Amino acid sequence: MNTIYNDQYFNSIGSYLKHQFGCKVIKLSLDAGFTCPNRDGTKGAGGCIFCSADGSGDFASDIPGQIKLLSNKWPSGKYIAYFQSHTNTYAPIEVLREKYEQALAYPDVIGIAIATRPDCLSAEVLELLAELSKRTFLWVELGLQTIHENTAELINRCYPLSVFDEAVTELKKRGIKTVVHLIFGLPGETRDDMLSSLRHVCSKNVFGIKLHLMNVLKGTRLAEFYPDRIHIPQKEEYINLVVDALEIVPPEITIHRVTADAPRHLLIAPEWGYEKRSILNGIQKEFRHRNSYQGKGLIGLVKTDISLK
């Protein structure tokens, strides 16, 4: 089956959703008022070193305001309520249920996406998510960032890889779609380190992957590492890395992001990090130059460390 749909080079979530629902589907980025165990002292303090004060939700706002703004551009569009800021399963179960149900009650909201940590998926939370996934389109996003424990300690992630692996297993047992975040460019990591993280995630047969460019933002502890302990790639170097990565991602895995959004007034480096359209165009151009596409690097390979199911 052709899983790349209308995109020529990779299986973007936008094209996947249009294929599934027959119309444009837009994510509404939400800040539901949650915090994080890595901020309140339960697991750590200050959050991951790259995380902004808004918990990686710098563009989040309320549902009515976003629908009003977006409906003019896509009058026949539908929406996914994306719980983005901080850890969106880190609250009492009755609070979580109320927040999720409120979002689903809006007209034209056809599903929810929930960003969280793999160590914040109790049995009670998993059962709630399983219940919701039976009556709406739902995926859960896990912020892994890297499989390498030394990097995880450096970025103050505050959970081991084994917790991520278990969370993916538990979500899959309940038929819940999983999307995994990886960051390219974390301090000290090589190209091989980044691609080995990607291979591990692909081996889990996840629904989707987000590849994030490592942005250095004002007000984060990561800024203290800049410039001495962070390699800032040139735009062309990053584009080539993303294409290398997508070539080893099985084509049925949806691609939710290939760069990162950052408020320009907060961005320290890379100076080209806010040029999202230019980065996307560069990725398309590099695929054309290589006569390549998502998963091409897997053709002819026997099953090794990447599951080709």
Sequence and secondary structure as in RCSB ss.txt:
>XXXX:A:sequence
MNTIYNDQYFNSIGSYLKHQFGCKVIKLSLDAGFTCPNRDGTKGAGGCIFCSADGSGDFASDIPGQIKLLSNKWP
SGKYIAYFQSHTNTYAPIEVLREKYEQALAYPDVIGIAIATRPDCLSAEVLELLAELSKRTFLWVELGLQTIHEN
TAELINRCYPLSVFDEAVTELKKRGIKTVVHLIFGLPGETRDDMLSSLRHVCSKNVFGIKLHLMNVLKGTRLAEF
YPDRIHIPQKEEYINLVVDALEIVPPEITIHRVTADAPRHLLIAPEWGYEKRSILNGIQKEFRHRNSYQGKGLIG
LVKTDISLK
>XXXX:A:secstr
   STT SSS BHHHHHHHHHSS EEEEEE  S   TTTBSSS BS STT  TTSS TT   HHHHHHHHHTT T
T EEEEEE SS TT S HHHHHHHHHHHHTSTTEEEEEEEE GGG  HHHHHHHHHHHTTSEEEEEEEEE S HH
HHHHTT  S HHHHHHHHHHHHHTT EEEEEEEET TT  HHHHHHHHHHHHTTT SEEEEEE  EETTSGGGGG
TTTT     HHHHHHHHHHHHTTS TTSEEEESS    TTTEEE TTTT HHHHHHHHHHHHHHHT  TTGGGTT
  SSSS   
